[in-house]
């Protein structure tokens, strides 16, 4: 699965062994094992813990 963050204000963080994507009041959790690549566009942010989980 390719994880694409192209929504302004989207935030990628880590929650245990899951990626957590927050956009406004909505939150989605995705297993890190299912993600093969991450694409982040302008206006989105990510935590250093999410980077560590991705590597």
TAJO-V329434 format. One record per residue. N is the residue number from 1. RES is the residue in three letters. SS is DSSP state (H for helix, E for strand, - for the rest). BURIAL is + if it has 16 or more other C-alpha atoms within 10 Angstrom, else -. Layout:
# TAJO-V329434
n;res;ss;burial
N;RES;SS;BURIAL
N;RES;SS;BURIAL
This chain:
# TAJO-V329434
n;res;ss;burial
1;UNK;-;-
2;UNK;E;-
3;UNK;E;-
4;UNK;E;-
5;UNK;E;+
6;UNK;-;-
7;UNK;-;-
8;UNK;-;-
9;UNK;-;-
10;UNK;-;+
11;UNK;E;+
12;UNK;E;+
13;UNK;E;+
14;UNK;E;+
15;UNK;E;-
16;UNK;-;-
17;UNK;-;-
18;UNK;E;+
19;UNK;E;+
20;UNK;E;+
21;UNK;E;+
22;UNK;E;+
23;UNK;E;-
24;UNK;-;-
25;UNK;-;-
26;UNK;E;-
27;UNK;E;-
28;UNK;E;-
29;UNK;E;-
30;UNK;E;+
31;UNK;E;-
32;UNK;H;+
33;UNK;H;-
34;UNK;H;-
35;UNK;-;-
36;UNK;-;-
37;UNK;E;-
38;UNK;E;-
39;UNK;E;-
40;UNK;E;+
41;UNK;-;-
42;UNK;-;-
43;UNK;-;-
44;UNK;-;+
45;UNK;E;+
46;UNK;E;+
47;UNK;-;-
48;UNK;H;-
49;UNK;H;-
50;UNK;H;+
51;UNK;H;-
52;UNK;H;-
53;UNK;H;+
54;UNK;H;+
55;UNK;-;-
